[in-house]
Amino acid sequence: MAQATGRGRVVGDYLVGGQIGSGSFSVVWHARHRVHGTQVAIKEIVMGRLNKKLQESLMSEVSILKRINHPNIIRLHDIIEMPGKIHLVLEYCKGGDLSMYITRNGSVHEATAKHFMQQLAAGLKVLRDNNLIHRDLKPQVQFILFG
Ligand SMILES: Nc1ncnc2c1ncn2[C@@H]1O[C@H](COP(=O)(O)OP(=O)(O)OP(=O)(O)O)[C@@H](O)[C@H]1O
């Protein structure tokens, strides 16, 4: 993946750094709060690239994240809207996603896999308690907070 840079760009109260990932409709940037220095991941989405159904799914993802506060679900700190774009300011997971972990480590010890699965189960339980199902579970959507 080409590492684009947003360096020098300011989004809300955040100074944007390098690109840390991308999805089908998003680019994810590393950023820091310009006063506290807190690290965050900013998911930038160009609304024009989404059809009506995808815009509705995004809005529903946002409203779910806004109301859930749980250690196994990524926190949504802020939503910053600009003309044609939305920025989701998310808790930064320094360890990247599980697919990166597997690529880095080759294989995962049983005890580590059990640990990850327990945390995944705890996160899924929160969704279940909110009458939600994930429908897109994959290593790329499981994040590791500490690297
Ligand atoms: N909070 C975060 N902390 C650290 N890295 C992140 C964070 N959010 C996303 N990333 C990185 O950005 C990548 C893309 O994330 P994003 O959520 O945009 O896409 P996706 O949901 O995996 O893709 P798609 O929309 O195609 O299903 C992730 O795989 C991960 O590497």
The ligand as a Gaussian input file, in Angstrom:
#p B3LYP/6-31G(d) Opt

LIG

0 1
 N       -8.585000       2.762000      15.002000
 C       -7.589000       2.305000      14.240000
 N       -6.329000       2.185000      14.743000
 C       -5.314000       1.716000      13.963000
 N       -5.445000       1.347000      12.669000
 C       -6.672000       1.458000      12.120000
 C       -7.803000       1.942000      12.852000
 N       -8.888000       1.943000      12.044000
 C       -8.476000       1.464000      10.863000
 N       -7.139000       1.171000      10.889000
 C       -6.339000       0.640000       9.770000
 O       -6.949000       1.028000       8.556000
 C       -7.381000      -0.122000       7.803000
 C       -8.681000       0.212000       7.086000
 O       -9.699000       0.374000       8.028000
 P      -11.197000       0.653000       7.621000
 O      -12.015000       0.539000       8.840000
 O      -11.269000       1.898000       6.815000
 O      -11.507000      -0.428000       6.533000
 P      -12.171000      -1.867000       6.573000
 O      -13.398000      -1.825000       7.397000
 O      -11.097000      -2.874000       6.903000
 O      -12.465000      -2.004000       5.032000
 P      -13.789000      -2.177000       4.243000
 O      -14.559000      -0.900000       4.431000
 O      -13.262000      -2.343000       2.872000
 O      -14.454000      -3.400000       4.824000
 C       -7.488000      -1.246000       8.844000
 O       -7.344000      -2.526000       8.267000
 C       -6.317000      -0.891000       9.774000
 O       -5.119000      -1.345000       9.221000

